[in-house]
Amino acid sequence: MTEFSTRQIQAGYVPGTPQNTAVPPIYQTAAYEFASLADAADLFALRAAGNLYSRNASPTQQILEERIAALEGGASAVAVASGQAAVAVTLLALVGRGGHIVAATQLYGGTVDLLQETFDDFGIPVTFVDQDDPDAWRAAIRPETRVLFAESIANPIAQVLDIRAVADIAQDAGVPLVIDNTVGTPYLVRPGEHGADFVVHSATKFLSGHGTSLGGVVVDQGTFDFGREPARWPHFTEPYARVGDFTLWDRFGSGQAFAALVKSKYVHDLGPSLSPFNAWQILQGIETLDLRVARQTATALAIARHLQAHPAVATVHHPGLEGNRWHPLAQRYLPRGGPSVFSFDLAVPLDAETQGSVARVVDSLQVIRLVANIGDARSMVNHPASMTHSHLTAEQRAAAGISLTTIRLSAGLEDPVDLIADLDRALTLV
């Protein structure tokens, strides 16, 4: 018999023992036991697939990746610690050294911070364009451009992107299109069906749905051919020196090479790892995604229609409304319903009292919460100009359709009657 201290660490568990759980388990471990040194060497050299170290992935995470890839109709996926991390590792992996990005002006404020400041620190230039202007997209593309980036439904004004039009521009330029589908969700729209090559999500939002766990994911649709112009994509088509003399494109091919690069380099080196527990919680949320999104979508449209007729509201930015500029695109791309995240502008003058008017409305809400999040079971508001988009200049906010009177609303699962009554009470203070 072994001694006490050995038994307290090893007794009762044999690594690799299969179980028959009905739901995905949490593999809450940092590391994995290898069958042999040869087995370990093969895993580290990417000659074999398997569990390496939880900084790269965990079995719980891998279930999450396969599930989201299936929902988006993709070939593979990589899950990371947050939506911001998903955007960062995706663009870093695609751009490589000396590359350039063309991105929509209408983006979440944190993404703009990443692109215009941190990527600038990395020496990666980014050109911002009006997402609704095809000529602007074309004019911004340079020989060194390596990716086009936009949101399917922009946060916070809910502009609907003409995904097919931008995808055609990207295809003509020979570069991939990356779409952030956080607000769209794979239930409402699957960008890959309209020409997008990569789809990213902040899984913290609708995929999770309960506001407890951070996470992000990128889905490779398997549609972009890095081998067609190998000189433009040396990180895929030249020998991957850190692990051997093979190329990722030759070894893994379409739909898998990108995931191999992201996990073995960018997640491995930078460490934005998704914890097994958070992966498990997001998996629980995904099981009710369609039910939640369908109800939130209906609630948001009911609120938008009510606000449209309210004398204290100047404009409602919801593509489900017939007078909205993006209504035709919503009918084309969102047959199951519009977004549950949208904004409205208060009918107050832009002067020294504007901030006070906005604050009185926001601070008096009782059912709807002031929270810097979206896609939660709870209904939430946000003031973009002083919160999520506060780092942008006044010109950038105007280009994105955001004013000092804009309030973003994320409709939750509460009764719409209570939410409308709460807004009506608050709007009497305008």
N, C-alpha and C positions, 0 to 999 in steps of 0.2 A: 504494500500500500504506500502511496506517495505521502509526503508530509503535508501538514495542515495548510501552509501558505501556498503550496502547489494546488491542493484541492480547491481552495477558495477562489482560485483564478480559473481553473480548467474543468472542474467536475461538472457533469451533466450536459455538456455540449460537445458535439462533434461537428466541426466545420463542414459545410456542404450538405448537411442532412436535409432532405426535402421535407416539406410540410404540405398540408392540404387546406390552407386557409381559403375561405370563399371570397375574400376581398384582398386587395394588394396590401401586404404587410409593410411596416416601416423597418427598413434595414439601417438601423441607427448605429453605424460603425464608421470609423475613420479609415480602416485598412482591411485587407483581405489576405487570407493564408493561401499560399501557392502550393500546388501539388509537388513541384520540384523546382530546382534552380533553372532548368531548361525551360520549364513552363513560364517562369517569371521573366526570363530573358526574352522569350517570344512575345509576351504581352508588352513589355517595355519597348520593344523594337517594332511594334505594330504588325508583327507577323501573324498574330492570332488575336481574336476578340475575347474579351472577358473582363472581369473586375480587376482593376489595377490599384486605384486609390480614390477615396471619395472626393478629393479635390476635382478629379476629372468627371466622376459620375458615381452614382450608387444604383443598386438594382431598383429601388423605389423610383428614383429619377428616370431610369430607363423606361419604366412602364409609363410614366407621365409623358416622356418624349414620344413614345410610340402612339399614345392616345391622341396627343395634339396633332401629330403628323397625319393621323388618320382623319381627324376632324377637318383639317385644312386640305386634305387630298394631296399631301406631300410625300416625298420619298424618305426623309429622315428629319430629325429635329435635335436641337441641343438646348437643354434647359440650364439656366444660370440664376444668379441670386436676385435679380431684379429686372424690370423692363428696361431700365437705363443701361444695365450691363448687356442685355441682349442686343440693343441698338449698337452699343460700342463695339462689342466683339464681332458682330456681323460686318460692320463697316470697316473695321481694322483688317479683318481677314480678306475682304474683297478688294480694298484699295491697295494694300501692299505699300511698297516704298515708292514715293514720287507720284502717287496717284492724286486724283481730284474728284470731288463729289459735287453733284448738282442736287439741291434739295428744295422742297417747297417752302415758301415763306410761311404758309399756314401750318405750323407745327406746335406741339406742346412746348411750353417755355423751357422746361428742363432739357429737351432735345436741342433746342436752339443754343442753350448754354454750352452743351457738349460740342456742338458743331462749330460754333463761332469762336469759342474760347479754348477749350481743351484740345480740340483737334488742331487749332492754330498753333498751340504750344508744341504739338507733335510734328508740325510742318506739313499738315494736310490741309490744303485750301478747300473752301466750300463756297459755292455760288448759290445764293438763294433766288428763287424765281416764283412768280405768281403761278400757283398750280393750275389755274384755269387758262393759262396762255400757252398754247402749244409752241408758238414761235419763240417764246422766251426759253422754254426747255431746250429747243433745238439750238438757239443762239448761244446758250451757256456751255454747251458741250465742247470740250477741247480734245486734242489727241490723247492727253493723259487722263481724261475722265474715265473712271472705272465703275461708277455706280450712280443711279438715279434713286432718290429717296423721297417718299411722301407718306401721308396717312390716308387710309381709305375714307375715313370720316374725321375731319380735323377737329382737334380739341382746342378751344371750347366752342367755336361758332357753328360746328356741325356742317361745314362745307363738304359736299360729296365729291370725291375725286373721280374724274373720267379715267378709270384705271386702264381701259383698253387703249385710249389715245396715248397715254404716257408710255404704256408698254410697247406700243408700236414705235415710238420715238427711241426708246431704249434699244429695241431690237435692231432698228436701222443703224444705230451707233455702235452696235456690237457690245453693249454693256448690260449688266443685269439691272432689273428694277426690284427694289426692296420696298415693301409696303408694311407700315405699322398698322395692324388691324385690331388694335386694342379696343377702340370704340365700336368698330364694326362687328367684332366677334365672328367666329366661323359659322355661327348659326345664321346670322343675317347676310354675310357676304364672304365668299372665299376668293381672295384676290388672284390666286393661282389659276382659277378658271377664266380669268380675264387677262392673262398674260404676265402677271407678276412672277418673278423667279424665286424670290425669298419673301417670307412673311414673318414679321416679328410681333410679339405680344408682351405687354406687361401682364403677366399672369396674376399679379396682385389684384387686378380689377375683376372683370366679369368671369374669367375662367375660375378664379377662386371664389369670388362672390360673397365672402363673409368678412372681409376686411381684417384678417388676422395674420396673413402670411405674405411676405414679399417673394416674388419670383418673376422670371422672364423666360422667354423661349423664342428661338428662331427656327423656322421650318424651311428646309430646302425642297423646292418643288421638283428638283431633278431635271429642270428644263434648260438650264444654261450650260452651254458646251465650252468649258475652259480650254479644251483641246483644239478648238477651231482656229484660234490665233494664239498659239502657245507663248509667243514672245511677250504678249501683253499680260500673261498670268504666270510668271516664273515661279511663284510660291506654290502653284499647283502642278506645273509641268516640268520643272527642273528637279534634280535629285534633292530629296528632303534630308539634308546633311545630318540633322540631329539624331536621326534614327537609322539611316542606311543610305544605300545608293539608288533606291527606287524613287519614282515620282508618285505623289499622291494620286494624280489623275490615272496613271497606269495601274496602281495598286487597288484603288477603291472605285474609280469611275464616277459616272454621273449619279448624283443623288447621295453619295457617301463621302466623296473627297472633301467637300466643304466641312462636314461634321468632324471628320478626322483631323483637319487642320485646326478648327476652332478648339476642340477638346485638348489636343496634344500640344498646342502652342499657346493660344490666347487664354484659355481657361487655366491651363497648367501654369503658365508664367505669371498671369495677373491675379489669379485666384478668386474670381467672382463665383464661388461655388454655391449651388443650391443645397440647403440642408435636406437630409432625408425626411425629416418631420414636415418641413414646408412643402416638399414635393407630395407627400401623402395628403396633407390638408388640401392642396390644390386639386388633387385627384378626387377628393370627396366633393369639392365644389363643382367640378366638371360634370358629375353625374346628374346635376339638375340644371345645367346651363340653358337648355332650350326652354324649360319651364319658366326660369327666372327672367330670361331675356324677353320672352314673349309677353309676360306680364308687365315688365318694366317699359317695354316699347309702347304698349297700349296706354299705360299710365302717363308716360311722357307726352304722347300726342294729345291726350285729353287735357293735360295741363297747358300745353302750348296753345291749343285752341281757346281755352279759357283766358289765358293771358293776352292773346291777340285782341280780344274785345275789351280789355281792361283799360280804363282811362289813364291809369298811372304808368302804363307800359307803352313805350314808343315803338319798339320793334321786337319781334320774336324771331330768333334764328333757329328754325326747325325745318328741315327739308321735307317733312311730311305735310306741311302747309302748302296749299295750292299756289299761293303768291310768292313762295320762296324761290330765289334764283336757282337753287339746286334741286328743286322738286322734280324736274324731268329726269335728272340723273338718279335720284332716289327711286323713282319708279322703275328705272332700268336695272339698277344694281341691288336694290333692297326690296325684293318682292314680298318678303316676310314682315316688313315694317321698318320704320325709321329708327334712328338712334334714341336711346334713353338719356343721352347726355346732350344738352343743348344750352343756349343762352338767350337772355332777353336784356334789352336796354330800358332803363327807367326813363320816364318822360320828365326829366329835370334838366335845367340849363347847365351848361359846362362853365361853372364859375367856382368861386371860392367855397361855395356851400355844397358842391357836388358830392364830395367825400362824406360829408355829414349825412346827406340824404341816403346815400347807399348804406352807410353804417346803421342808420336807424332801421332800415328795412331788414338787413341781414341780422342784426343783433336782436330783433324782436321776434324772429321765427322761433317757434317752440317745438314743432314736430320735425321740421327739416333742420338738419344739423350743419354747422359751419365746420367743414372738414376738407382738407386738401387731398381728396381721393375721389374716385368715381367707380361705378360698377358694383357698389356694395349693396347689401340687402337694405341698408338705411338710405333714405333720401338725404342728399347733401347739397349745399351751395358753396360757392367759392367766388371771390372777387378777383378775377384774373389780373387786373392792373396792379393790385397791391399784393398779390400772392403768387400764383404759379407763373405769371408772365411779367413779374415786377422787374426782372433784370433786362427786359427788352427796352429799347428806346421808344419814345412816343411814336416815331415814324414806323418802327417795326410793328408796334401794336396796331396802328392804323392800317397797315398793309395786311395784317391778319384779321381785320374786322373787329378789333377789340377797342372799346372806348372806356372812359373812366366810369361810365354808368352801366357797363356790362356786368351781369351776374350770371355765372354758370350754374346750372342745375343738373344734378344726376338723380334721376327718378329711381326710387327703391321699390320695396315690396309692400309698403304701407297702403292703406286704403286711399284711393285717389280723392275721395270726399274730404278726408282729413288734411291731405296735402294742399288741396285747393283752398280750403278754409283757412289754413295757416298762412298761405300766401296773401289771401284777401285781407286778413287782419294786419299783416305787415305792410302791405301796400297802402293802407289808409294813412300811413305816416309820411308818405312822399309829399 
